[in-house]
Amino acid sequence: MHTGLLIMIAKTISSFIIIVCIIFIFFNESIANIIQLIGNYLPNCTKLLRDIPKLGENNKFIVFASFCSIFSAIWGKSLLSLLSFMKSKYKDLSFGPMNKSKKGEIKKLHSSSGHDFDILLCYQDKNKVEVEKIEKDIKEAGYKSWNKDSLPAGIIWKERLKEDINNIKSAALFVGEEGDWPWVQDRELWNHLQKISNMNRPIIPVILKSCKKGHDEPPALVEGAIAVDFNKDSDPIKRLLEGIPEESGIGDEEDDDDKGPFRGPLVRHESKPTKRRERLPKNPYLEIESVIVESRLQICIKSNLGIETSETEVDLNHHFFSELARGIRFYPVSEDWIDSANLLGVELMKSLTDKSEDIGKAYNTAMCRVDENEDTEKLHLIFSGNSDTLSIPWELCSFDEKHYLAENYPISRNINFTSSTVKINNKSRFLSYDDLHYSDLNILFIEGVSDERQVTIDDSGKPKVCDLPELKHVNDEISFLEEHFRALNEASDRDKKIYFDKASTLGELEDKLSEVDWHIIHYAGHALCETRCGIIIHKEGEYKEADAIYANDLPSLIEKTHNTLKFVYLSCCEGATTYSEKIYYDFLSSNESKLGVMKTLIDCGVPSVLGYRWKIKDGICAEFAKEFYKNLFHNEEKSKGRTLRHALFDTRKKILQDNMRKKCENHNVWTSPIPILAIRDEFK
């Protein structure tokens, strides 16, 4: 009884399915292929299901297996018969991959579920009308195009393209009236094109009818590729469609090795010559140099890639950006901080690449050339200028409010000195692990006040008492670094070693600075960022009091190092900013000590300084310092050729990976450090 009931239910459901399929066949040809697929597999299912009852004695399971067997036997042949009838009745309905349209052009019927695309259309907005006409012809020929302007309202096209990119067979790169390629306008789109190229799918350059005065040099991805020219080709649409491959391998993930060896001798074919890879400098850089001229910002680009621009005045909308910067001056970090930082970064990037065409073009050209070349390092971005322009938070630059530029590229700063009083140590090599080939490396740790206490500071000539909160991680940070360098000495068979010592009071600091030629000074503790800037250390002989070393006291201390310092690390809050107003953007301010402790150290001739722009929590500050020195001084194999920019870039990525995605309060730590590299040849 139960078996009969199940069979009756099965017949009813199957009849409904067949009716639905018949309806869909009339309106959607691709469903026929699905039905055919079902019909082909049902006999195999029948055989399998008939053997299932032998596996056990469970009556319900036997009933289910019997039902499946009956269902497949009755309806499998029926479906195949239905397909044969439909094929004979409607001869124009093809179940094959190709057909001819009424015009005799190539016509393709898609067997996909709607997520496969034949061609990605890449163009600038100013060429939209021309491209839409071409897209219409492409669709009439039966091909499916991917066009951001054809997406439904509310869709974020960059996110959708990221999802669909693996299912796109080819791409068309359109160049219009002004002769510039679409990659100049959108860097992220270019990354997707590069991915298509890496999958060995064609990228077709298309010269639009409006492009009559010539065009820029084609990008490397399409260099040497035969173009479709709407001014010269007799049938450009046909040529474009012929460039689309019939099969792209989409969804074919089966490994040929799993199929076993070939049944016959293997024939060796000569490999096709590969396109010559552009030879680039091993350490490519792009320097964005800015200067203040009559309260206006002028920018030019220099690089070792042969890319340069003349000085261009950039309108950074000073009032607008200053207002945005107000949202990032407070602590603790909140969602408002993140929103302000993201928006500020996006607008800064737009000001550089969108509002200034020459700068945007030079920037994108450099990015593309370096990203395409696997033999080079990441493109090093250097923002140079005087101390005024260093207040602009370039580290926040972002394309899409989600990914900062500093996530993908090492960023550093350079100060162009014009004062003859600055004595930069030009003989000092840049700091790296390789320095141990030539001499010992001497590191002095300055351990600032870490317990809870009070300090009296000079506030514009008036004494002011400040309460210092406890810093639980300062001692741990110093101890970790001492152990790290001790372990490096024990593991290395070099004659040259790392010598380190520690100072906690002003007296100890003065004595130790004179005793050894120090190469690195690492300060960990509190910093002053009121009307005067400085660091706070223990007061001589007084347990519950502290001493302030102001920025203007630093020159006399640095002089004791005999001009041997290579690097100073300020592991404290706001070492790269100044006074209580905390101006993070206002490059029009006349304040001379804008960068506070950092600027003073640079003025003293210290080649490189790293400091934080914002307030940083004690724990994350210590974590960042540990990771930084591990990346800079790791071991013989991993640290070879490593420099400050490498170490900072890797540390930023590690902190981002471990903390930023999880804790909102740590969102600012990796964008905050500003590495100042005062010796120009150091990074070139």
C-alpha positions in Angstrom: 0.0 0.0 0.0 2.7 2.4 0.9 4.7 1.5 -2.2 1.7 2.2 -4.4 1.1 5.5 -2.7 4.7 6.6 -3.3 4.5 5.6 -6.9 1.3 7.6 -7.4 3.0 10.7 -5.7 6.0 10.2 -7.9 4.0 10.1 -11.1 2.2 13.3 -10.1 5.4 15.2 -9.3 7.1 13.9 -12.4 4.1 15.0 -14.6 4.3 18.5 -13.1 8.1 18.6 -13.8 7.6 17.6 -17.4 4.9 20.2 -18.0 7.1 22.9 -16.5 10.0 21.8 -18.7 7.8 21.9 -21.8 6.8 25.5 -21.0 10.4 26.5 -20.4 11.5 25.0 -23.7 9.2 27.4 -25.6 10.6 30.4 -23.8 14.2 29.5 -22.9 16.2 27.3 -25.2 18.9 26.5 -22.7 16.5 24.4 -20.6 16.5 21.8 -23.3 20.1 21.1 -22.6 19.3 20.6 -19.0 16.5 18.1 -19.7 18.8 16.3 -22.1 21.4 16.0 -19.4 18.8 14.6 -17.0 17.7 12.1 -19.6 21.2 10.9 -20.2 22.0 10.3 -16.5 18.7 8.7 -15.5 19.5 5.2 -16.9 22.7 5.2 -14.9 20.8 6.2 -11.8 18.4 3.3 -12.5 21.1 0.7 -12.5 22.6 2.1 -9.3 19.4 2.3 -7.4 18.3 -1.2 -8.4 21.4 -2.5 -6.5 20.7 -0.5 -3.4 18.0 -2.9 -1.9 20.7 -5.6 -1.7 22.6 -3.6 0.9 20.2 -4.1 3.8 16.9 -5.4 5.1 15.2 -2.1 6.0 11.8 -2.2 4.4 11.5 1.5 4.2 14.8 1.8 2.4 13.8 -0.9 0.0 10.5 0.9 -0.7 12.4 4.1 -1.4 14.8 2.3 -3.7 12.0 0.6 -5.6 10.3 4.0 -6.0 13.4 5.5 -7.5 13.9 2.6 -9.8 10.3 2.7 -11.1 10.4 6.5 -11.5 13.6 6.5 -13.5 12.4 3.5 -15.7 9.1 5.1 -16.6 10.1 8.8 -17.0 13.7 8.6 -18.2 12.6 7.3 -21.6 9.7 9.7 -21.7 12.0 12.7 -21.3 14.3 11.5 -24.1 11.3 10.9 -26.3 10.0 14.4 -25.6 13.4 15.8 -26.6 13.4 13.9 -29.9 9.8 15.2 -30.6 10.8 18.8 -29.8 13.8 18.6 -32.1 11.9 17.3 -35.0 9.0 19.7 -34.5 11.1 22.8 -34.1 14.1 22.5 -36.4 15.3 26.0 -35.6 15.8 25.0 -32.0 19.3 23.8 -31.7 20.9 22.0 -28.8 24.4 22.5 -30.1 26.8 25.2 -29.1 26.7 27.2 -32.4 24.1 28.5 -34.8 23.7 31.1 -37.5 21.7 34.3 -37.0 19.4 35.7 -39.7 22.2 38.0 -40.9 24.6 35.1 -41.4 26.8 36.2 -38.5 28.1 33.9 -35.8 25.3 33.1 -33.4 26.0 31.4 -30.0 23.5 29.9 -27.7 24.6 29.9 -24.1 24.5 26.8 -22.1 25.4 28.5 -18.9 23.2 29.3 -15.9 23.5 33.0 -16.6 26.8 33.6 -14.9 29.2 33.1 -17.8 30.2 36.1 -20.0 31.9 36.2 -23.4 33.5 39.6 -23.1 34.2 42.3 -20.6 33.8 45.8 -21.9 36.4 48.3 -20.5 36.0 51.9 -21.4 36.0 55.4 -20.0 32.7 57.2 -19.2 33.3 59.7 -22.0 33.2 56.8 -24.6 30.0 55.3 -23.1 27.7 56.1 -26.1 30.0 54.5 -28.7 30.5 51.4 -26.6 26.8 50.9 -25.9 26.2 50.8 -29.7 28.9 48.1 -30.0 27.4 46.2 -27.1 24.0 46.1 -28.8 25.6 44.5 -31.9 27.4 42.0 -29.6 24.1 41.0 -27.9 22.3 40.7 -31.3 25.0 38.2 -32.3 24.1 36.0 -29.3 27.0 36.9 -27.1 26.8 37.9 -23.5 28.8 41.0 -22.4 29.8 42.2 -19.0 29.2 46.0 -18.7 29.1 47.9 -15.4 26.6 50.3 -16.9 24.2 47.5 -17.6 24.0 46.2 -14.1 20.8 46.8 -12.0 20.5 49.8 -9.8 22.0 49.4 -6.4 24.7 46.9 -7.5 28.3 47.7 -6.5 29.9 47.0 -9.9 33.4 46.4 -8.5 32.2 43.8 -6.1 30.1 42.1 -8.8 33.1 42.1 -11.2 35.2 40.5 -8.5 32.6 37.7 -8.3 32.3 37.2 -12.1 35.9 37.6 -13.2 36.7 33.9 -13.3 33.7 33.4 -15.6 34.7 35.9 -18.3 36.2 34.6 -21.5 37.8 37.7 -22.9 38.0 41.5 -22.5 37.8 44.5 -24.9 39.9 47.6 -24.1 38.4 50.6 -25.8 40.3 53.8 -26.7 38.4 56.8 -27.8 38.7 60.4 -29.0 41.4 61.6 -26.7 43.5 58.5 -27.3 43.9 57.5 -23.6 43.2 54.0 -22.4 40.6 53.2 -19.7 43.2 51.9 -17.2 44.2 55.5 -16.6 40.8 56.2 -15.1 40.4 53.1 -12.9 43.3 51.2 -11.3 41.1 48.5 -9.8 39.7 47.6 -13.2 43.2 47.2 -14.5 43.9 44.6 -11.8 41.0 42.6 -13.1 42.3 42.8 -16.6 45.6 41.5 -15.4 43.9 38.5 -13.9 42.1 37.8 -17.2 45.5 37.9 -18.9 47.0 35.5 -16.3 44.3 33.0 -17.2 45.4 33.1 -20.8 42.2 34.7 -22.0 42.5 37.3 -24.8 42.4 41.1 -24.1 41.4 42.8 -27.4 42.4 46.4 -28.0 39.6 48.3 -29.8 40.1 51.6 -31.6 36.8 53.5 -31.6 35.6 55.5 -34.5 36.1 58.7 -32.6 39.9 58.0 -32.2 41.2 59.7 -35.3 44.2 61.5 -33.9 46.2 58.5 -32.7 46.4 57.1 -29.2 48.8 56.7 -26.3 51.3 53.8 -26.2 49.3 50.7 -25.4 49.7 49.1 -22.0 51.9 46.0 -21.6 48.9 43.7 -21.4 47.9 44.4 -25.0 51.3 45.4 -26.4 51.7 43.7 -29.8 48.1 42.4 -29.8 46.2 42.9 -33.1 43.6 45.6 -32.6 40.0 46.0 -33.9 39.9 49.3 -35.6 36.5 50.9 -36.3 38.2 53.4 -38.7 40.0 50.8 -40.9 38.3 47.4 -40.6 35.5 46.6 -43.1 33.5 44.6 -40.5 34.9 45.5 -37.0 32.1 43.8 -35.1 32.8 40.5 -36.8 36.5 40.9 -36.1 35.8 41.6 -32.5 33.5 38.5 -32.1 36.1 36.3 -33.8 38.5 37.3 -31.1 36.2 35.7 -28.4 37.3 32.1 -27.7 34.6 29.4 -28.1 35.7 27.7 -25.0 37.5 29.3 -22.0 37.9 26.4 -19.7 35.5 28.0 -17.3 34.5 25.5 -14.6 36.8 22.9 -16.0 38.9 22.1 -12.9 39.7 18.5 -13.6 43.4 17.8 -13.5 44.8 16.1 -16.7 47.3 14.1 -14.6 44.4 12.3 -13.0 43.3 10.8 -16.3 46.4 8.6 -16.6 49.1 8.6 -19.4 48.4 9.1 -23.1 47.7 6.0 -25.2 50.6 6.5 -27.6 54.0 8.2 -27.8 54.4 11.7 -26.5 55.3 14.3 -29.1 57.4 17.2 -28.1 56.3 20.5 -29.5 58.5 23.6 -29.5 57.2 26.1 -27.0 55.8 29.4 -28.4 58.0 32.4 -27.8 56.9 34.4 -24.8 56.5 38.1 -24.9 59.7 39.9 -23.8 59.3 41.0 -20.2 60.2 44.6 -19.6 63.4 45.0 -17.6 62.8 47.3 -14.6 65.0 48.4 -11.7 65.1 45.8 -8.9 63.9 48.4 -6.4 61.4 50.6 -8.3 60.2 53.7 -6.7 57.7 56.5 -7.4 58.4 59.8 -5.6 55.5 62.2 -5.2 57.2 65.5 -4.4 55.2 68.4 -3.0 56.0 72.0 -2.3 54.1 74.9 -0.9 54.1 78.0 -3.2 52.1 81.0 -1.9 49.8 78.8 0.2 49.1 76.4 -2.7 50.3 72.8 -3.0 52.3 71.9 -6.1 53.1 68.3 -6.9 55.4 66.6 -9.4 56.4 62.9 -9.9 59.8 61.4 -10.3 60.9 57.8 -10.5 63.6 55.4 -11.6 61.1 54.0 -14.2 61.6 56.9 -16.6 58.3 58.4 -15.5 58.2 62.1 -14.7 55.7 65.0 -14.6 56.1 68.7 -14.5 54.9 70.6 -11.4 51.1 70.6 -11.2 49.0 72.6 -8.8 46.7 70.3 -6.9 43.6 71.7 -5.3 43.3 69.7 -2.1 40.4 71.8 -0.9 42.2 72.9 2.3 39.1 73.8 4.3 37.3 70.6 3.4 40.2 68.3 4.3 41.0 70.2 7.5 37.4 69.6 8.7 37.7 65.9 7.8 41.0 65.7 9.7 39.3 66.9 12.9 37.6 63.5 13.1 40.9 61.6 13.5 42.5 63.7 16.2 40.6 62.2 19.1 41.2 59.0 21.0 40.0 56.3 21.6 39.4 55.3 18.0 35.7 54.9 17.2 33.6 54.2 14.1 33.5 57.9 13.5 37.3 57.9 13.4 37.3 55.1 10.9 34.7 56.8 8.7 36.7 60.1 8.8 40.0 58.4 8.0 38.5 56.4 5.2 36.8 59.4 3.6 39.9 61.6 4.0 42.1 58.9 2.3 39.7 58.4 -0.6 39.4 62.2 -1.2 43.2 62.6 -1.0 43.7 59.8 -3.6 41.1 61.4 -5.9 42.8 64.7 -5.7 46.0 63.1 -6.8 44.9 60.7 -9.5 41.5 62.0 -10.8 41.7 65.8 -10.5 45.2 65.9 -11.9 45.3 63.9 -15.2 49.1 63.9 -15.6 49.8 62.7 -12.1 47.1 60.1 -12.3 48.4 58.8 -15.5 52.0 58.6 -14.3 50.9 57.0 -11.1 48.8 54.3 -12.8 51.5 53.6 -15.4 54.1 53.0 -12.8 51.8 50.7 -10.8 50.8 48.6 -13.8 54.4 48.2 -15.1 55.7 47.1 -11.7 52.8 44.8 -10.9 53.1 43.0 -14.2 56.8 42.3 -13.6 57.5 39.4 -11.2 61.2 40.1 -11.1 60.9 43.4 -9.2 59.9 44.3 -5.7 56.8 46.2 -4.8 56.7 49.7 -6.0 58.0 52.0 -3.2 56.0 55.1 -2.8 57.9 58.1 -1.4 56.1 61.3 -0.4 58.7 64.0 -0.2 58.6 67.7 0.6 59.4 70.0 3.5 58.1 69.6 7.0 54.9 71.5 6.2 53.7 69.0 3.6 54.5 66.1 5.9 51.5 67.0 8.0 49.3 65.7 5.1 48.3 62.1 6.0 49.2 60.4 2.8 49.3 57.0 4.6 45.5 57.1 4.6 45.3 57.2 0.8 42.7 54.7 -0.4 40.8 53.9 -3.6 37.6 52.4 -2.2 37.3 53.2 1.5 38.2 49.6 2.3 41.8 49.1 1.3 44.5 51.6 2.1 47.3 52.1 -0.3 49.7 51.1 2.5 48.2 47.6 2.5 49.8 46.8 -0.9 52.8 49.1 -1.2 55.6 50.3 1.1 55.2 54.0 1.9 57.8 56.3 3.3 58.5 60.0 3.6 61.5 62.2 2.6 62.3 65.7 3.9 64.0 68.0 1.4 66.3 70.2 3.4 67.2 73.7 2.3 68.9 74.8 5.5 72.8 74.7 5.5 72.7 74.2 9.2 71.4 70.7 8.9 74.2 68.2 9.2 73.0 64.9 7.7 75.4 62.0 8.1 76.0 61.3 4.4 78.5 58.7 5.1 76.0 56.6 7.0 74.7 53.7 5.1 71.0 52.9 5.3 70.1 50.7 8.1 69.7 47.0 7.4 70.8 43.5 8.6 73.6 43.7 6.0 75.3 46.4 8.1 76.7 43.5 10.2 79.0 42.7 7.3 80.9 45.8 7.9 80.8 46.7 11.6 79.1 46.0 14.9 75.7 47.4 15.4 75.1 49.4 18.6 71.6 49.8 20.0 70.6 52.0 22.9 67.2 51.4 24.6 65.7 54.4 26.4 63.2 53.0 28.9 60.6 55.8 29.7 58.4 56.1 32.7 56.0 53.1 32.7 54.3 53.2 36.2 51.6 55.6 37.3 53.1 59.0 38.4 53.0 62.7 38.0 55.2 65.0 35.9 55.6 68.7 36.0 56.0 70.2 32.5 56.7 73.7 31.2 53.5 75.0 29.6 54.4 78.3 27.9 56.6 79.3 30.8 54.1 78.1 33.5 54.5 74.8 35.4 51.8 72.3 34.7 51.3 69.0 36.5 50.3 66.0 34.4 49.2 62.6 35.5 50.8 59.7 33.7 48.8 56.4 33.4 50.6 53.1 33.9 52.1 51.5 30.8 52.2 47.7 31.4 53.9 46.8 28.2 57.0 49.1 28.1 59.2 46.7 30.2 58.0 43.8 28.2 58.8 45.5 24.9 62.4 46.4 26.0 63.0 42.9 27.5 61.7 41.2 24.3 64.0 43.3 22.1 67.0 42.6 24.3 66.3 38.8 24.1 65.8 39.0 20.4 69.1 40.6 19.7 70.8 38.3 22.2 69.5 35.3 20.3 70.6 36.8 17.0 74.2 37.1 18.3 74.2 33.5 19.5 72.8 32.2 16.2 75.2 34.1 14.0 78.7 33.0 13.1 79.7 36.5 12.1 82.5 38.3 13.8 80.4 41.5 13.9 77.7 41.5 16.6 74.8 43.5 18.0 75.7 45.4 21.1 72.8 46.9 23.2 72.4 48.8 26.4 69.7 50.6 28.3 69.2 54.0 29.9 66.4 55.1 32.2 67.3 58.5 33.6 68.7 61.7 32.0 72.0 61.2 33.7 72.4 57.7 32.4 71.4 58.8 29.0 74.0 61.6 28.8 76.8 59.2 30.0 75.9 56.4 27.7 75.5 58.6 24.6 79.1 59.6 25.0 80.5 56.1 25.6 79.6 54.3 22.4 79.0 55.3 18.8 75.3 54.4 18.7 73.5 53.4 15.4 70.0 52.9 16.8 68.1 54.6 19.6 64.8 53.0 20.6 62.6 55.0 23.0 59.6 53.3 24.7 57.3 55.3 27.0 55.1 58.4 27.3 55.5 61.4 25.0 54.5 65.0 25.5 52.3 66.6 22.9 51.1 69.8 24.5 52.3 73.3 23.8 55.8 71.7 24.0 56.8 68.3 22.6 59.2 65.8 24.2 59.6 62.5 25.9 59.4 61.5 29.6 62.0 59.5 31.5 62.7 58.7 35.1 63.9 61.5 37.3 67.3 61.0 38.9 67.0 59.5 42.4 63.2 60.2 42.6 61.0 57.1 42.3 57.7 58.8 42.0 58.7 61.7 39.8 59.6 62.0 36.1 61.7 64.3 33.9 60.7 65.7 30.6 63.2 66.0 27.8 61.8 68.6 25.4 62.3 68.7 21.7 64.6 71.7 21.9 66.8 69.7 24.4 67.5 66.9 21.9 70.2 68.6 19.7 72.7 68.8 22.6 72.0 65.1 23.3 72.3 63.9 19.7 75.5 65.8 19.4 77.1 63.4 21.9 76.6 60.5 19.4 79.4 61.8 17.1 77.1 61.9 14.1 76.8 58.0 13.9 73.1 57.6 14.4 71.3 55.8 11.6 67.8 55.4 13.0 65.6 56.5 15.9 62.4 54.6 16.8 59.8 56.5 18.9 57.6 53.9 20.4 55.2 56.4 22.0 52.1 58.3 21.2 52.2 61.2 18.7 56.0 61.3 18.2 55.3 62.6 14.7 52.9 65.4 15.6 52.9 68.5 17.8 51.1 70.4 20.6 47.5 70.1 21.9 45.7 71.2 18.7 47.1 68.1 17.0 47.1 69.4 13.5 47.2 66.4 11.3 46.5 68.1 8.0 46.9 71.9 8.2 49.9 72.4 5.9 49.1 76.2 5.9 49.9 76.5 9.6 52.9 78.7 10.4 53.9 76.6 13.5 57.6 75.8 13.2 57.5 72.6 15.4 54.8 70.8 13.6 56.4 67.4 13.7 57.6 67.9 17.2 60.2 65.3 18.4 60.5 63.7 14.9 61.2 67.0 13.1 63.8 68.0 15.7 65.6 64.7 15.3 65.7 65.1 11.5 66.9 68.6 11.9 69.7 67.2 14.1 70.9 65.1 11.2 69.4 61.7 12.1 69.0 59.9 8.8 65.8 58.0 9.6 63.1 58.3 12.2 59.9 56.3 12.7 57.2 57.8 14.9 53.4 57.6 15.4 51.1 60.2 14.2 48.2 59.4 16.6 47.8 58.1 20.1 48.4 54.4 20.3 47.4 51.9 23.0 50.2 50.6 25.1 49.8 46.9 24.1 49.6 47.4 20.4 52.5 49.8 20.4 54.7 47.2 22.0 53.4 44.5 19.5 54.2 46.8 16.6 57.8 47.4 17.8 58.4 43.7 18.3 57.1 42.8 14.9 59.1 45.6 13.2 62.5 44.5 14.6 61.7 40.8 13.9 61.2 41.8 10.2 64.3 44.0 10.1 66.6 41.7 11.9 65.5 38.1 11.5 68.2 35.8 10.4 71.0 35.4 7.9 68.7 34.1 5.1 65.5 36.1 5.6 67.0 39.4 6.5 69.5 39.8 3.6 68.9 43.0 1.8 66.1 44.1 4.2 65.7 47.8 4.9 63.4 50.0 7.0 60.7 50.2 4.3 60.6 46.4 3.9 60.3 45.9 7.7 57.6 48.6 8.1 55.6 47.2 5.1 55.6 43.7 6.4 54.8 44.8 9.9 51.8 46.8 8.7 50.5 43.8 6.9 51.0 41.5 9.9 49.3 43.9 12.3 46.5 44.4 9.8 46.0 40.7 9.5 46.1 39.9 13.2 44.3 42.8 14.7 42.6 45.2 12.4 39.9 42.8 11.2 39.0 41.9 14.7 39.3 45.0 16.9 38.1 48.4 15.9 40.4 50.2 18.4 43.5 48.9 16.6 42.4 50.2 13.2 44.7 53.1 13.2 48.0 51.6 14.4 49.4 50.5 11.1 48.5 53.7 9.2 49.9 55.9 11.9 53.7 55.3 11.8 55.5 57.7 9.6 59.0 56.6 8.5 61.2 59.6 7.6 64.1 58.8 5.3 66.3 61.9 5.1 69.1 60.4 2.9 67.7 60.4 -0.6 70.1 57.7 -2.0 69.0 55.4 0.9 66.0 54.1 -1.0 66.9 54.6 -4.6 
